Amino acid sequence: MYELSRDLFYKAKSLLENGHSHPEIVSIIENNNPGWIFTDQLNSPKSALVWSKGMEGFYLIGDHHNEAFTGQLHEFITIHI
Protein backbone atom coordinates (compact mmCIF):
# COMPACT_ATOMS: atom_id res chain seq x y z
CA MET A 1 0.00 0.00 0.00
CA TYR A 2 1.47 3.35 -1.04
CA GLU A 3 0.49 6.88 -0.11
CA LEU A 4 0.49 9.28 -3.03
CA SER A 5 1.92 12.72 -2.40
CA ARG A 6 -0.47 15.56 -3.28
CA ASP A 7 1.43 16.31 -6.49
CA LEU A 8 0.76 12.72 -7.65
CA PHE A 9 -2.98 12.59 -6.88
CA TYR A 10 -3.67 12.99 -10.61
CA LYS A 11 -2.52 9.38 -11.08
CA ALA A 12 -5.70 8.18 -9.36
CA LYS A 13 -8.03 10.10 -11.69
CA SER A 14 -8.00 7.33 -14.31
CA LEU A 15 -9.57 5.01 -11.71
CA LEU A 16 -12.78 7.03 -11.97
CA GLU A 17 -13.24 6.51 -15.71
CA ASN A 18 -15.37 3.36 -15.52
CA GLY A 19 -17.27 4.05 -12.32
CA HIS A 20 -19.46 6.54 -10.56
CA SER A 21 -17.33 9.50 -9.56
CA HIS A 22 -18.36 11.28 -6.40
CA PRO A 23 -17.67 15.02 -6.36
CA GLU A 24 -15.74 14.56 -3.09
CA ILE A 25 -13.28 12.18 -4.72
CA VAL A 26 -12.72 14.41 -7.75
CA SER A 27 -12.22 17.41 -5.47
CA ILE A 28 -9.55 15.59 -3.46
CA ILE A 29 -7.77 14.31 -6.60
CA GLU A 30 -7.76 17.85 -7.99
CA ASN A 31 -6.34 19.20 -4.69
CA ASN A 32 -9.41 21.31 -3.93
CA ASN A 33 -10.29 19.48 -0.70
CA PRO A 34 -8.01 17.92 1.91
CA GLY A 35 -7.51 14.20 1.90
CA TRP A 36 -5.15 11.33 1.29
CA ILE A 37 -4.89 8.72 -1.43
CA PHE A 38 -3.44 5.25 -0.90
CA THR A 39 -2.86 2.99 -3.91
CA ASP A 40 -1.64 -0.46 -4.79
CA GLN A 41 1.09 0.96 -7.06
CA LEU A 42 2.79 4.34 -7.30
CA ASN A 43 3.23 4.56 -11.07
CA SER A 44 0.11 2.94 -12.47
CA PRO A 45 -2.50 2.36 -9.76
CA LYS A 46 -5.26 -0.17 -10.31
CA SER A 47 -7.06 0.41 -7.00
CA ALA A 48 -7.11 3.18 -4.42
CA LEU A 49 -8.50 4.18 -1.07
CA VAL A 50 -9.35 7.88 -0.97
CA TRP A 51 -9.65 9.34 2.55
CA SER A 52 -11.69 12.54 2.80
CA LYS A 53 -10.60 14.68 5.72
CA GLY A 54 -13.74 16.83 5.53
CA MET A 55 -16.18 13.91 5.35
CA GLU A 56 -14.05 11.81 7.72
CA GLY A 57 -14.66 8.81 5.54
CA PHE A 58 -13.18 6.89 2.66
CA TYR A 59 -13.99 5.72 -0.83
CA LEU A 60 -12.64 2.74 -2.72
CA ILE A 61 -12.05 3.31 -6.41
CA GLY A 62 -10.67 1.27 -9.28
CA ASP A 63 -10.51 -2.50 -9.55
CA HIS A 64 -12.45 -4.04 -6.65
CA HIS A 65 -11.25 -7.53 -7.70
CA ASN A 66 -7.62 -6.55 -7.05
CA GLU A 67 -6.81 -9.08 -4.28
CA ALA A 68 -3.32 -7.66 -3.72
CA PHE A 69 -5.01 -4.40 -2.70
CA THR A 70 -8.22 -5.56 -1.02
CA GLY A 71 -6.34 -8.19 1.00
CA GLN A 72 -4.36 -5.42 2.72
CA LEU A 73 -7.27 -3.06 3.45
CA HIS A 74 -8.38 -4.33 6.85
CA GLU A 75 -4.89 -4.33 8.33
CA PHE A 76 -3.98 -1.01 6.73
CA ILE A 77 -7.10 0.78 7.98
CA THR A 78 -6.80 -0.74 11.47
CA ILE A 79 -3.13 0.16 11.90
CA HIS A 80 -2.67 3.35 9.88
CA ILE A 81 -6.04 5.04 9.74
C-alpha positions in Angstrom: 0.0 0.0 0.0 1.5 3.4 -1.0 0.5 6.9 -0.1 0.5 9.3 -3.0 1.9 12.7 -2.4 -0.5 15.6 -3.3 1.4 16.3 -6.5 0.8 12.7 -7.6 -3.0 12.6 -6.9 -3.7 13.0 -10.6 -2.5 9.4 -11.1 -5.7 8.2 -9.4 -8.0 10.1 -11.7 -8.0 7.3 -14.3 -9.6 5.0 -11.7 -12.8 7.0 -12.0 -13.2 6.5 -15.7 -15.4 3.4 -15.5 -17.3 4.1 -12.3 -19.5 6.5 -10.6 -17.3 9.5 -9.6 -18.4 11.3 -6.4 -17.7 15.0 -6.4 -15.7 14.6 -3.1 -13.3 12.2 -4.7 -12.7 14.4 -7.7 -12.2 17.4 -5.5 -9.5 15.6 -3.5 -7.8 14.3 -6.6 -7.8 17.9 -8.0 -6.3 19.2 -4.7 -9.4 21.3 -3.9 -10.3 19.5 -0.7 -8.0 17.9 1.9 -7.5 14.2 1.9 -5.1 11.3 1.3 -4.9 8.7 -1.4 -3.4 5.2 -0.9 -2.9 3.0 -3.9 -1.6 -0.5 -4.8 1.1 1.0 -7.1 2.8 4.3 -7.3 3.2 4.6 -11.1 0.1 2.9 -12.5 -2.5 2.4 -9.8 -5.3 -0.2 -10.3 -7.1 0.4 -7.0 -7.1 3.2 -4.4 -8.5 4.2 -1.1 -9.3 7.9 -1.0 -9.7 9.3 2.5 -11.7 12.5 2.8 -10.6 14.7 5.7 -13.7 16.8 5.5 -16.2 13.9 5.3 -14.0 11.8 7.7 -14.7 8.8 5.5 -13.2 6.9 2.7 -14.0 5.7 -0.8 -12.6 2.7 -2.7 -12.1 3.3 -6.4 -10.7 1.3 -9.3 -10.5 -2.5 -9.5 -12.5 -4.0 -6.6 -11.3 -7.5 -7.7 -7.6 -6.6 -7.0 -6.8 -9.1 -4.3 -3.3 -7.7 -3.7 -5.0 -4.4 -2.7 -8.2 -5.6 -1.0 -6.3 -8.2 1.0 -4.4 -5.4 2.7 -7.3 -3.1 3.5 -8.4 -4.3 6.8 -4.9 -4.3 8.3 -4.0 -1.0 6.7 -7.1 0.8 8.0 -6.8 -0.7 11.5 -3.1 0.2 11.9 -2.7 3.3 9.9 -6.0 5.0 9.7 
